[in-house]
Amino acid sequence: MTPIELYRKGFKALVNALGYVDAIRFIRQFDNGSGDYTEERHQWLDNVTMDEILADIKKHQETI
């Protein structure tokens, strides 16, 4: 199946399940975003130690 065929069948399934308006609303939720996640992740995590990460996990688990 080509990408175009897949898109058409998928969209038809959405329309059948949701109706045209809600199918469009569903598709519009997905966005490629912007920026460079890998570069931004380094800005957030390069200065964090493994001990700090583990402490945050334990703190979060205590609140559950």
Buried (B, 14 or more C-beta within 10 A) or exposed (E): EEEEEEEEEEBEEBBEEEEEEEBEEEEEEEEEEEEEEEEEEEEEEEEEEEEEEEEEEEEEEEEE
